[in-house]
Amino acid sequence: MKRLFLKSVAATTLAGLFLSGTALAADITGAGATFPFPIYAKWAEAYKKETGVGLNYQSIGSSGGIRQIRAKTVAFGASDAPVPGADLDKDGMVQFPAVIGGTVPVFNLEGFKPGDVRINGTVLAEIYMGTITNWNDPKLVALNPGRPLPNQAITVVHRADGSGTTFNFTDYLAVVSKDWADKVGKGAAVKWTAASSVGGKGNEGVAANVSRIKGSIGYVEYAYAKRNNIPHMRMLNADGKYVDPDDKTFAAAAAGADWFSVPGMGVSLVNAKGADSWPISTASFILMYKAPADKAASNEVLKFFDWAFKNGKQMALELEYVPLPDALTAQIRQRVWTQIAR
């Protein structure tokens, strides 16, 4: 089996980046979403070289990150499922986006390359509900004229842990499919109804299962698909255009976002209008306390993200994430970070 991108990242970071004994006292601690882990790892490596400060980030899923920050065992939590404003107020926390990316449906069919299979939201929902069980189902065939699909059973791969990627994926399906909204709904964890299904922990677990299981379909953050050479599907967006995932289509989906219209900046980007918009785009969010128990540690987190906002744009683009615009990061500094006691 080909070694996954995440494993190679973890191998290098464990050697000195994330668990460095020499800089442990100054290291930043965080936990949560696997969705942004590749870019956080890249930022952290460059930041450590420049400042000597490391990042101990546990890539455990959004639900785990929320639990860790609420337990006050880390200086920041990370989640792709935004925490509602009322819960932020109750917990005494602030929330802000750090980077934008996209969730992509990926598949394993012999002889098919990235973008060879087209899909829309309603058909994707039917696959994940278990209504469509074979790759040559008439509804899939109709979306792919001239592309013979095999008479092969579909194995659905989903997250086994509480996940912001799942929240983003199911948020989209609930918007485009009334059946999905009524029968399954959206959330960081849902009841998967397809009879032939397999769970994986983290984006890396889903990627590993799709790579291993012939005839499978899954959903992952795009960096995991690209770096592990797992074919993605082309998707029909809200404007009726088939698009491929990349930093440009993710940026198009975020172009009209009114970030401060929702408490905690928790704006949904799914099914955004625009001819170039990727339909399952999302921001990944950071959670911090307004009155942190350890102000020095909290300040180090802000220094790290301030540096990343200023210096990490090209690194984000190289991994097909979308860095936040300078105007938005300026607003985050002025309207969010000023709420955190220094």
LINJOMO-V974888 format. One line per field, one symbol per residue. ss: DSSP state (H for helix, E for strand, - for the rest). phi: phi as a letter, one per 40 degrees, with the letter a starting at -180 (. if undefined). burial: b if it has 24 or more other ideal C-beta (glycine too) atoms within 12 Angstrom, else e. Layout:
# LINJOMO-V974888
ss: ???
phi: ???
burial: ???
This chain:
# LINJOMO-V974888
ss: ----HHHHHHHHHHHHH------HHH-EEEEE----HHHHHHHHHHHHHHH---EEEEE--HHHHHHHHH-----EEEE-----HHHHHHH-EEEEEEEEEEEEEEE----------EE-HHHHHHHHH----E---HHHHHH---------E-EEEEE----HHHHHHHHHHHHH-HHHHHH-------------EEEE-HHHHHHHHHHH---EEEEEEHHHHHH----E-EEE-----EE---HHHHHHHH----HHH-HHH---------------EEEEEEEEE-----HHHHHHHHHHHHHHHHH-HHHHHH---E---HHHHHHHHHH-HHH---
phi: .cccdccccccccccaccbcccbdccccbaaidcdcddccccdcccccccbgccbcbccbhccccccccccgcbcabbaccccddccccccgbbaacbabaacbcbabbcgbbdgcbbabcccccccccgcbbbccddcccccbcgbccccaccbcbbccbcacccdcccccccccbcdcdccbgbicabccbcccabcbcgdcccdcccccccgcbaaacddccccbfccbccbccccgbcbbcaccccccccdccbcccbdggcccbcfcchcbcccbcacbbbbaccbccbccccccccccccccccbbccccccbgcbcccdccccccccbbcccccb
burial: eeebbbbebbeebeeebbebeeeeebbbbbbbbbbbbbbbbbbbbbbbeeeebbbbbbbbbbbbbbbbbbebebbbbbbbbbbeeeebeebebbbbbbbbbbbbbbbbbeebeebbbbbbbbbbbbbbbbbbbbbebeebeebbeeeebeebbbbbbbbbbbbbbbbbbbbbbbbbbeebeeebbbbbbbebebeebbbbbbbbbbbbbbbebebbbbbbbbbbbbbbebbbbbbbbbeeebbbbbbbbbbbbbbebebeeeebbbbbbbbbebebbbbbbbbbbbbbbeebeeeebbebbbbbbbbbbeebbebbeebbbbbbeeebbeebeeebbebbee
